[in-house]
Amino acid sequence: MDLTGKLLIAMPGMPDPRFELSVIYICAHSDEGAMGLIVNKPSDELKFSDLQDQLDLPQGDCPDFAVHFGGPVEFGRGFVLHSTDYSSAPSQTMTVDDNFGLTSTMAILSDVARGRGPDQIILALGYSGWGPGQLEDEISANGWLTCDSDPGLVFGGDNDVKWTAALKTMGVDPMLLSAEAGRA
């Protein structure tokens, strides 16, 4: 099972409140583990303009936007999930699939500040990570649903509806989900 480029949708009853109602874009998945970014939990307090000041980034004409909580691992580290119209030096941007790239350098932040960044972007602090077999075990235990990703959903502006929208792409009514796993 390779979930790279897929979405994880937290099931009701997720025991970890940091992941409650989360939608996570999986950037990498292999036998060694998985790494992803929560795409529907923007910070209420932290905006890109705050980072521009703190990191001494250029002050350009770019629109201000919220910085997301990407997950609880390495919370002080920034990651930019973006459309594939942007690429920095070959070793600095990881192409995840035809629609998504991931860059975690200061160069992309400078480019965004100057208005030369990608068309679509989610800037996140921290990431969500799983060790070998851990994510598969959580999926088997009814912790997550998986579905195909869609740039419109991932980069869409209304974070409050991304969880429901992701479920609806699968034809799932959120009101009919149960936190309990069953066996037939």
C-alpha positions in Angstrom: 0.0 0.0 0.0 1.5 3.3 -1.0 -0.5 6.3 0.2 1.8 9.0 -1.2 -0.3 11.7 -2.7 -3.5 10.5 -0.9 -5.6 12.1 1.8 -6.1 10.7 5.3 -9.4 11.6 6.8 -9.7 11.3 10.6 -12.5 9.1 11.8 -14.9 10.4 14.5 -13.6 9.4 17.9 -10.0 10.1 17.0 -8.3 9.7 20.4 -5.6 12.3 19.7 -7.2 15.8 19.8 -4.5 17.2 17.5 -5.9 15.1 14.7 -9.6 15.5 15.4 -11.5 16.2 12.1 -8.1 16.4 10.3 -7.4 16.0 6.6 -3.8 15.1 6.0 -2.1 15.1 2.6 0.5 12.3 2.6 3.7 13.6 1.1 5.7 10.4 1.4 4.9 6.8 2.3 7.1 3.7 2.2 8.1 0.7 4.3 10.1 3.1 6.5 7.1 5.2 7.5 5.0 8.1 6.3 5.0 11.9 6.4 2.1 14.2 5.8 0.7 17.7 6.4 -2.6 18.6 8.0 -4.2 20.8 5.4 -7.3 22.0 7.3 -6.0 23.5 10.6 -4.8 27.0 10.0 -3.4 29.0 13.0 -5.7 31.7 14.4 -2.7 33.7 15.5 0.1 33.2 13.0 0.1 34.7 9.5 2.7 34.8 6.8 3.3 38.5 7.5 4.4 37.5 11.0 6.9 35.2 9.5 8.1 37.9 7.1 8.9 40.0 10.1 10.4 37.2 12.2 12.6 35.8 9.4 13.5 39.1 7.9 11.8 38.1 4.6 11.2 40.7 1.8 8.1 42.8 2.2 6.3 42.4 -1.1 2.9 42.6 -2.5 1.9 39.1 -1.7 -1.4 38.5 0.0 -1.3 37.5 3.7 -2.4 34.0 4.6 -2.6 31.8 7.7 0.1 29.4 8.6 -1.2 25.9 9.2 -0.5 23.4 11.9 1.1 20.6 9.8 1.4 18.2 12.7 3.1 17.6 16.0 6.5 16.5 14.7 9.3 19.2 14.4 6.8 22.0 15.1 9.4 24.7 14.6 10.2 23.5 11.1 8.3 24.9 8.1 7.0 23.0 5.1 5.4 24.4 2.0 2.9 22.2 0.1 2.4 23.7 -3.3 1.3 23.4 -6.9 3.9 22.1 -9.3 4.3 25.4 -11.1 7.1 26.2 -8.7 10.4 24.4 -8.2 13.6 25.5 -6.5 16.9 23.8 -7.0 16.4 20.2 -8.0 17.3 18.8 -4.6 15.1 21.3 -2.7 11.7 20.6 -4.1 10.2 17.2 -3.9 7.6 16.4 -6.6 5.0 14.3 -4.8 2.8 13.8 -7.9 1.5 15.7 -10.9 -0.3 18.2 -8.8 1.7 18.7 -5.6 5.3 19.6 -4.7 6.9 20.0 -1.2 9.6 22.5 -0.4 11.1 23.3 3.0 13.7 26.0 2.3 13.9 29.7 3.0 14.2 30.3 -0.7 10.5 29.5 -1.3 9.4 31.8 1.5 11.5 34.6 0.0 9.9 33.8 -3.4 6.4 33.9 -2.0 7.1 37.2 -0.2 8.3 38.7 -3.6 5.2 37.3 -5.4 7.3 34.7 -7.3 6.0 31.7 -5.4 3.6 28.9 -6.5 0.1 29.7 -7.5 -1.3 27.4 -4.8 0.3 27.1 -1.4 -0.2 25.8 2.2 2.5 26.8 4.6 2.7 24.6 7.6 4.7 24.4 10.8 5.5 20.8 11.8 4.4 17.6 10.2 2.6 14.4 10.9 4.8 11.3 10.9 4.4 7.6 11.4 7.0 4.9 11.9 7.2 1.6 9.9 3.7 0.0 9.9 2.2 2.5 12.3 -0.1 4.3 9.8 -1.2 0.9 8.4 -2.1 -0.2 11.9 -4.0 3.0 12.6 -6.0 2.6 9.3 -6.8 -1.0 10.3 -7.9 0.1 13.7 -10.5 2.5 12.0 -8.5 5.6 12.8 -8.4 6.9 9.3 -10.1 6.7 5.9 -8.1 7.3 2.7 -9.1 8.9 -0.5 -7.6 10.5 -3.6 -6.4 14.0 -3.3 -7.7 16.9 -5.2 -5.9 20.3 -5.5 -9.2 22.2 -5.2 -10.0 20.5 -1.9 -6.4 20.7 -0.5 -5.7 24.3 -1.5 -9.3 25.5 -1.2 -9.8 28.4 1.2 -12.6 27.1 3.5 -10.7 24.9 6.0 -13.9 24.4 8.0 -15.5 22.2 5.3 -12.4 20.3 4.1 -13.1 17.3 6.4 -16.7 17.0 5.2 -15.8 17.7 1.6 -13.1 14.9 1.7 -15.7 12.5 3.0 -18.2 13.5 0.3 -15.6 12.7 -2.5 -15.9 9.1 -1.3 -19.7 9.3 -1.1 -19.6 9.1 2.7 -22.2 11.0 4.8 -20.3 12.3 7.9 -23.5 11.9 10.0 -23.4 8.1 9.3 -19.9 7.5 10.5 -19.3 5.6 13.7 -16.2 5.8 15.9 -16.5 2.1 16.5 -14.9 -0.5 14.3 -16.8 -3.6 13.4 -16.2 -7.0 12.0 -18.6 -8.7 9.5 
